[in-house]
């Protein structure tokens, strides 16, 4: 098992290294940005229209796809242009994560230090012992144990009350996160804006402004600035040969599971490809990957109203969406999990060969898989006949195939290990995909 995990890690590391060696960096002080065409990448250009139509219907303002740093798709909607700024909402948490890592690298703080060392005593209503147990790492990983009931944005001591010991409960609690800004200011002696500018602007061209909104500090920038930050993260903190954040250990921690309760959360980054996930304003655990339609190695910055920065090291792709609240927001709430998954579903139809049908033909009720989760055996139900079945694991490896299935009810004869799988059925040029979780 350890050898298998090591091989997976080395595989993705190798892909990431390959892409980083070919990575393009736009100039820091101009609007010049190299592009490449979908056709030159072997993508299905005929599926671009359905992607654009979907994004427009979801109140999108800006949408960008980068491949190895170069722009493949760049769309703006309505009166919004490349020169307009937009808010990152909670996607800006990842900027804070980066700045905390930089401050630690420079010896200005340690994420294992108690938060009160930089915020001062009495930043909560807890006892001294309870408060001193909360570290910067707890703030980064949403594991402070403070009570998130009521106004979870409030940063006043009266709002920050004890509920559980740190590291025993995950909750998307904005108040303790926002106070990381105070940690940065206390550790560096600079305002959040000044420190952001000094670390990022001249070296990477990442510009933008933090604005106070209620209790929150919200970052605003042009869409291409978010793209620049994506490239910086994709290249592990190095911009065009200049190291901005060289602590690779911290960066790896930030983009991997940070606590035991929610595998899909790092240091303010959302993580795909994990066995389960939790969402804001809930203590429920959901089985399966966060974005089943997306590459398993994606890590993402997600914010309210569908602000998305998603990065896939293995494919060299960065997908960005800025805009107003999508019409199918569903249960996304404070983060855009559902929208990100739906966007990647359509991006896949663009970046894959054209023999995959357009998204309009992919109906959610085309087939069912049950029970789900399943201990082992499961049934596939569809109104189709003479179709092909393929089952893939979370890494995309085919573990089962059957052609020309005639029955509307089908039980795959296969023994699967615990984990998440995707069941594909294909008839002619149409493909449908469902997620199945095996839990033994």
C-alpha positions in Angstrom: 0.0 0.0 0.0 2.8 2.4 0.9 4.6 1.6 -2.3 1.4 2.3 -4.2 0.9 5.6 -2.6 4.5 6.6 -3.2 4.1 5.7 -6.9 1.0 8.0 -7.1 2.8 10.8 -5.4 5.8 10.5 -7.7 3.5 10.3 -10.7 1.8 13.6 -10.0 5.1 15.2 -8.9 6.6 14.2 -12.3 3.7 15.6 -14.2 3.8 18.8 -12.1 7.5 19.1 -12.8 7.0 18.6 -16.5 4.4 21.3 -16.7 6.4 23.7 -14.5 9.4 23.4 -16.9 7.2 24.5 -19.8 5.3 27.2 -17.8 4.8 30.6 -19.3 5.0 33.7 -17.1 3.4 36.9 -18.4 5.5 40.1 -17.9 5.0 41.8 -14.6 4.3 45.3 -15.9 2.3 44.9 -19.1 -0.9 43.4 -20.4 1.0 41.2 -22.8 0.0 37.5 -22.3 0.7 34.7 -24.7 -2.2 32.6 -25.9 -2.6 29.2 -27.5 -5.6 27.9 -29.3 -7.9 25.0 -28.4 -7.3 23.5 -31.8 -3.6 23.4 -31.3 -4.1 21.4 -28.1 -6.4 18.9 -29.9 -9.4 20.2 -28.0 -13.0 20.1 -29.3 -13.7 23.7 -30.3 -17.2 22.9 -31.3 -18.1 22.4 -27.6 -16.9 25.9 -26.6 -20.3 27.5 -27.5 -22.2 25.3 -25.0 -19.6 26.1 -22.3 -20.0 29.8 -22.9 -23.8 29.7 -23.0 -23.8 27.9 -19.6 -21.4 30.4 -18.1 -23.5 33.3 -19.4 -26.7 31.8 -17.9 -24.9 31.5 -14.5 -24.2 35.3 -14.2 -20.5 35.0 -15.0 -18.5 38.1 -15.4 -15.1 36.7 -16.4 -13.9 33.2 -17.3 -10.3 32.1 -18.1 -8.6 28.8 -18.9 -4.8 28.6 -18.9 -2.8 25.8 -20.2 0.8 25.9 -18.9 0.4 29.6 -18.2 -0.9 30.5 -21.6 -4.4 31.7 -22.2 -6.6 29.3 -24.1 -10.0 30.8 -23.3 -10.7 34.3 -22.0 -14.3 35.5 -22.0 -16.0 38.5 -20.5 -19.7 38.9 -20.2 -22.1 41.9 -20.4 -20.3 45.2 -19.9 -17.5 43.6 -17.8 -14.0 43.8 -19.3 -10.5 42.6 -18.6 -9.8 46.0 -17.0 -12.6 45.7 -14.4 -12.0 44.5 -10.9 -14.1 42.0 -9.0 -14.2 40.6 -5.5 -12.5 37.2 -4.6 -14.8 36.7 -1.6 -13.5 33.6 0.3 -11.2 32.6 -2.6 -9.0 35.4 -1.2 -8.4 33.1 1.9 -5.7 31.4 -0.2 -3.8 34.7 -0.5 -3.8 34.9 3.3 -2.6 31.3 3.4 0.3 32.3 1.1 1.2 35.3 3.1 1.2 33.4 6.4 3.6 30.9 4.8 5.9 33.7 3.7 5.9 35.3 7.1 6.8 32.0 8.6 9.6 31.5 6.1 11.0 34.9 7.0 11.0 33.9 10.7 8.3 36.4 11.7 5.9 33.7 13.0 5.3 30.0 13.3 2.0 28.4 12.5 2.4 26.4 15.6 2.5 29.5 17.8 -0.6 30.4 19.7 -2.7 33.0 18.0 -2.7 35.2 21.1 1.0 35.8 20.7 0.1 38.1 17.7 -3.5 39.1 18.5 -3.0 39.7 22.2 -4.7 38.1 25.1 -8.5 38.3 25.2 -9.2 38.0 21.4 -11.8 35.4 22.4 -14.2 34.9 25.3 -12.5 31.6 26.3 -10.5 31.0 29.4 -6.8 31.8 29.1 -5.9 28.1 28.8 -8.6 27.5 26.1 -7.5 30.6 24.1 -3.8 29.8 24.3 -4.5 26.3 22.9 -5.6 27.8 19.6 -2.7 28.1 17.1 -2.3 29.8 13.8 -2.5 26.4 12.2 -6.0 26.0 13.7 -7.0 29.2 12.1 -5.6 28.1 8.7 -7.3 24.7 8.9 -10.7 25.8 10.4 -10.1 23.6 13.5 -10.1 26.3 16.2 -13.0 24.6 18.1 -14.7 28.0 18.6 -18.4 28.1 18.3 -19.5 29.0 14.8 -23.2 29.3 15.6 -24.7 32.7 15.2 -22.8 35.3 13.2 -19.8 33.2 12.0 -18.2 36.3 10.5 -18.0 38.2 13.8 -14.5 38.8 15.0 -15.4 40.4 18.4 -14.3 38.5 21.5 -18.0 38.3 22.5 -18.7 36.2 19.4 -15.7 33.8 19.8 -16.8 31.4 22.5 -15.5 27.9 23.3 -17.2 24.8 21.9 -14.6 22.1 21.6 -10.8 21.6 22.0 -8.8 22.6 18.9 -8.2 19.9 16.3 -11.3 18.0 17.3 -14.0 19.8 15.2 -13.9 21.2 11.7 -16.2 24.2 11.0 -16.0 26.8 8.3 -15.7 29.7 10.7 -14.9 33.0 9.1 -14.2 35.0 12.3 -11.0 33.1 13.4 -9.9 33.1 9.7 -10.3 36.9 9.4 -8.2 37.4 12.4 -5.3 35.9 10.5 -5.0 39.4 9.0 -4.3 40.6 12.5 -1.7 37.8 12.9 0.0 39.0 9.8 0.0 42.6 10.9 1.2 41.7 14.4 4.0 39.5 13.1 5.2 41.8 10.2 4.5 45.2 11.6 2.8 46.0 8.2 -0.8 46.4 7.3 -2.3 43.5 5.3 -2.4 45.7 2.2 1.3 46.8 2.5 2.5 43.2 3.2 0.5 41.9 0.2 2.0 44.6 -2.1 5.5 44.2 -0.8 5.6 40.4 -1.2 3.7 40.0 -4.5 3.3 43.1 -6.6 6.8 44.0 -7.9 7.9 40.4 -8.2 4.8 38.9 -9.9 2.6 41.7 -11.1 -0.1 40.5 -8.6 -1.9 43.7 -7.7 -5.2 44.3 -6.0 -6.8 46.0 -3.0 -8.1 44.7 0.3 -11.4 46.4 1.3 -13.1 46.2 4.6 -16.7 44.9 4.4 -18.3 44.4 7.8 -16.0 42.1 9.7 -14.3 40.9 6.6 -11.3 42.0 4.5 -12.2 41.3 0.9 -9.7 41.3 -2.0 -10.5 42.9 -5.3 -8.5 42.5 -8.5 -8.8 42.1 -12.2 -9.4 38.5 -13.4 -5.9 38.1 -14.8 -4.5 38.8 -11.4 -6.2 35.7 -10.1 -4.7 33.9 -13.1 -1.2 35.2 -12.0 -1.7 33.8 -8.5 -2.8 30.5 -10.0 0.5 30.3 -12.0 2.5 31.2 -8.9 0.9 28.4 -7.0 1.2 26.0 -9.9 4.9 26.7 -10.0 5.3 26.1 -6.2 5.9 29.7 -5.1 8.4 30.5 -7.8 7.7 33.2 -10.4 9.8 33.1 -13.6 12.9 31.8 -11.7 12.4 34.1 -8.7 11.4 32.4 -5.5 8.6 34.2 -3.7 7.8 31.5 -1.2 10.4 28.9 -1.1 9.1 26.8 1.8 7.9 23.8 -0.3 7.0 21.9 2.9 4.5 24.6 3.8 3.1 24.8 0.3 2.6 21.0 0.3 0.9 21.2 3.7 -1.3 24.0 2.4 -2.5 21.9 -0.5 -3.0 18.6 1.4 -5.4 17.5 4.2 -4.7 19.8 7.2 -6.7 18.0 9.9 -8.5 14.7 10.5 -12.1 15.8 10.2 -12.4 17.1 6.6 -9.9 15.5 4.2 -10.9 17.9 1.5 -9.5 21.0 3.3 -5.9 22.2 3.5 -4.7 25.6 4.7 -7.7 27.5 3.3 -7.5 25.6 0.0 -10.2 23.1 -1.1 -8.9 19.8 -2.2 -10.3 17.3 -4.8 -9.8 13.6 -5.0 -10.3 12.8 -1.3 -12.5 10.1 0.2 -15.0 12.6 1.8 -15.6 16.2 2.4 -17.5 18.7 4.7 -19.1 22.0 3.7 -19.7 25.3 5.3 -22.5 25.7 7.9 -22.8 21.9 8.3 -21.3 19.2 10.4 -22.3 16.5 7.9 -19.6 14.4 6.1 -20.3 13.6 2.5 -18.6 10.6 0.9 -16.7 10.9 -2.3 -14.6 13.6 -4.0 -15.4 17.3 -3.8 -15.5 17.8 -7.6 -16.1 14.3 -9.2 -16.1 15.8 -12.7 -12.7 17.4 -12.3 -9.1 16.0 -12.2 -8.5 14.3 -8.9 -5.4 16.5 -8.1 -7.2 19.8 -8.3 -6.9 22.3 -5.4 -9.1 25.3 -5.5 -9.8 28.7 -4.0 -13.6 29.1 -3.7 -15.7 32.0 -2.7 -19.3 33.2 -2.3 -21.2 33.8 -5.5 -19.0 31.5 -7.5 -15.5 33.0 -7.3 -13.3 30.1 -8.4 -9.6 29.5 -8.9 -9.0 25.8 -9.6 -5.5 24.4 -10.4 -4.7 21.0 -11.8 -1.0 20.3 -11.8 -1.3 17.0 -13.7 -3.0 18.6 -16.7 -1.3 22.1 -16.5 -4.8 23.7 -16.4 -6.0 26.6 -14.4 -9.7 27.5 -14.6 -11.0 30.8 -13.3 -14.5 32.1 -12.9 -15.6 35.4 -11.4 -19.2 36.7 -11.3 -22.4 37.1 -9.5 -24.4 34.4 -7.8 -25.1 31.6 -10.3 -28.7 30.7 -11.0 -28.3 27.1 -10.0 -26.5 27.9 -6.8 -28.2 25.1 -5.0 -26.5 24.4 -1.7 -23.2 26.1 -2.6 -23.7 28.8 0.0 -20.4 30.3 1.0 -18.3 28.4 -1.5 -18.9 27.4 -5.1 -18.4 23.6 -4.9 -21.4 22.7 -7.1 -20.6 25.4 -9.7 -17.0 24.4 -9.9 -18.0 20.8 -10.5 -20.4 21.8 -13.2 -17.9 24.0 -15.0 -15.3 21.2 -15.1 -18.0 18.9 -16.5 -18.2 21.2 -19.4 -14.6 22.0 -19.6 -13.9 18.3 -20.0 -16.1 18.2 -23.1 -13.9 21.0 -24.6 -10.5 19.5 -23.7 -11.5 16.0 -24.8 -12.0 14.7 -28.4 -15.2 15.7 -30.2 -16.6 12.2 -30.2 -17.8 13.0 -26.7 -21.3 14.5 -27.1 -22.3 18.0 -26.2 -23.4 18.7 -22.7 -27.0 19.2 -23.8 -27.3 15.4 -24.4 -26.1 14.5 -20.9 -29.2 14.2 -18.8 -28.8 13.5 -15.1 -31.7 11.0 -15.1 -30.3 9.0 -18.0 -29.3 6.2 -15.6 -29.2 5.4 -11.9 -26.7 3.6 -9.7 -27.8 2.1 -6.4 -27.4 1.5 -3.6 -24.9 4.4 -3.3 -22.8 4.2 -1.2 -22.6 0.4 -1.6 -20.8 -2.3 0.4 -20.0 -4.1 -2.8 -22.7 -5.1 -5.3 -24.7 -2.3 -7.0 -27.2 -2.0 -9.8 -27.1 0.2 -12.9 -30.6 1.1 -14.2 -31.2 2.8 -17.5 -33.8 3.1 -20.2 -31.1 2.4 -22.8 -30.2 -0.8 -24.6 -27.1 -2.0 -26.4 -24.8 0.3 -24.6 -21.2 0.1 -23.3 -20.1 0.3 -19.6 -16.8 1.4 -18.2 -15.9 1.9 -14.6 -12.9 4.0 -13.6 -11.2 4.6 -10.3 -10.4 8.0 -8.9 -7.2 8.1 -10.8 -9.0 7.5 -14.1 -7.8 3.9 -14.4 -10.3 1.5 -16.1 -11.2 -1.3 -13.7 -14.1 -2.8 -15.6 -15.5 -2.7 -19.2 -18.4 -4.4 -20.8 -19.7 -3.8 -24.4 -23.2 -4.2 -25.9 -25.2 -4.5 -22.7 -28.8 -5.1 -23.6 -30.5 -5.2 -20.2 -31.9 -2.0 -18.6 -30.8 -3.5 -15.2 -27.2 -4.5 -14.9 -25.0 -5.7 -12.0 -21.3 -5.4 -12.8 -19.5 -8.6 -12.0 -16.5 -7.1 -10.2 -15.0 -6.9 -6.8 -14.0 -3.3 -6.0 -11.9 -2.0 -3.1 -13.3 0.7 -0.9 -13.1 4.1 -2.6 -14.9 6.3 -5.2 -15.4 5.2 -8.8 -17.1 6.6 -11.9 -19.5 4.6 -13.9 -19.6 5.6 -17.6 -22.1 4.4 -20.1 -21.9 5.2 -23.7 -24.3 4.8 -26.6 -23.2 6.0 -30.0 -21.5 9.3 -29.3 -23.3 10.1 -26.1 -21.6 9.5 -22.7 -23.1 9.6 -19.2 -21.2 9.4 -15.9 -22.3 8.7 -12.3 -20.3 8.5 -9.1 -20.4 5.4 -7.0 -18.8 5.0 -3.5 -17.7 1.6 -2.3 -17.6 1.5 1.5 -16.8 -1.8 3.2 
